[in-house]
Amino acid sequence: MTLEPTVPLASVLCAVRGDSETIIVTALTRPGSGVSVARRCADLTELLAAAGAGAGTAAVISADLPGIDREAVAHLHEHGVRVVALADGQSWLADRLRAIGIDVVLDEDTPASVLVETVRDEARGRGGGAGRSDGPGAPSSGRGPGRPGDEPPVPVESRRGRVLAVWGPTGAPGRTTVAVHLAAELAGLGPERRSRGRRSRGRGRRKEGPSSGAGSRPDDVLLVDADTYAGSVAQHLGLLDESSGIAAAARSAGIGTLDLAGLARLAPEAVPHLRVLTGIARAARWPELPGSSLDVVWELGRALADWTVVDCGFGIEQDELLTYDTRAPQRNGATLSALAAADAVLVVGGSDAVGIQRLVRGLTELAESGAAAGALRVVVANRVRASAAGPRPEAAVRDALGRYGGVADLHALPDDRSTLDAVLLAGRTLAESAPEAPVRRAIAALAQRVRTELGAVPVAPAPGGPRERVREPAH
């Protein structure tokens, strides 16, 4: 007699609320289902603990499970657990669940046979995943994430913008200064466009003026303050920072409600074609910026703007994983997320003896971390001056970084403290207030280099009609 090989049962975790839990568990554990319910979890905490212990490879949850968000789903995925959610048939809810990373969304009325088959396939790694909907009555995905009654996302050009991370070692080497003025150069804020409007300090916006250039579309730029230690982008541009744009965006992304129109509302234009997503006002608020939520912000930023310039904090170590529970927030999660998403990383360092030493070590740490693997790297020496590097400062800095850091191609920015102090005091950009300053010319050359090396931003007409720009929401 030939014995048929036994197929091991797929282990499933169940966190379904209400009376339907018994029905779901009974369906999953009936003879021949190929599924074993390893744990019936009372809440999200128990579900995460069971996943961390390796008790299952799939989880069935209620759509209204308290606390379920993008961070929790990311934790489940890290432990090899696929997630199937049961929704009540509302399309907006299904879209929200997909937005936080749920693998499959099923209607609560899905037949038991379809439910069992779907859960079994997911548990064995054979499911389609990617937020699909299965079964009769499954929610459709005709709308973006949002709430009942929301307007659909604003029409936008189908583009794949670039992400630039401005990073550098500790010691205030000028990361924010470079990020702000580089963003302004990418937005084309030269003297010919300075008269297009005046900033409203209370709202952080300018009134749009006439179009510049016939037949050409100026690049849209999104400037993001992701420094969790000492964010100051708002101060550089003279904006109020009472409400953190990046924290609000991260919260919305965490619960799956952030869409393109929502990001546009949170990042108003400070000057024409330059949107600003302000940072956290106090360093103690860093847990509000989890990396998994910011991953969504960068992707939406690519659709909202041609260039997303991210001002990063200096820290890239991940020591939190050695001393705390792995689900605890990471202080450097925002920086690591930006570096991982970046098409190019601008590594900014000082040009004095201490700054060069820190820059050399920082380049080594960045390479060893693998945080920006595959990204274009541009090394920027800031505040190059004779008093710190000798009579031929630029040559001396190039020689030192080439010898000790292996930097073959360096971009140097001259020290021009008085000009930078003046534009900081005025809350304006170099392109607006000091277009002929040497430091402005050097940053403009840096922007041109980035444009050349990364190439043009791909833009394709949106399906079903001509291209449209993102419109500002009415106030």
PyMOL commands that set and color helices and strands:
alter all, ss='L'
color gray80, all
select helices_A, chain A and resi 20-28+44-52+70-78+91-99+112-123+175-186+191-196+233-236+245-254+260-266+283-288+291-304+320-323+333-341+353-369+386-389+393-405+417-426+430-433+438-454
alter helices_A, ss='H'
color red, helices_A
select strands_A, chain A and resi 10-15+35-40+58-62+82-87+104-107+132-134+158-159+162-167+199-200+205-206+221-226+269-271+274-277+307-312+344-350+376-384+410-414+459-460
alter strands_A, ss='S'
color yellow, strands_A
deselect
rebuild
show_as cartoon
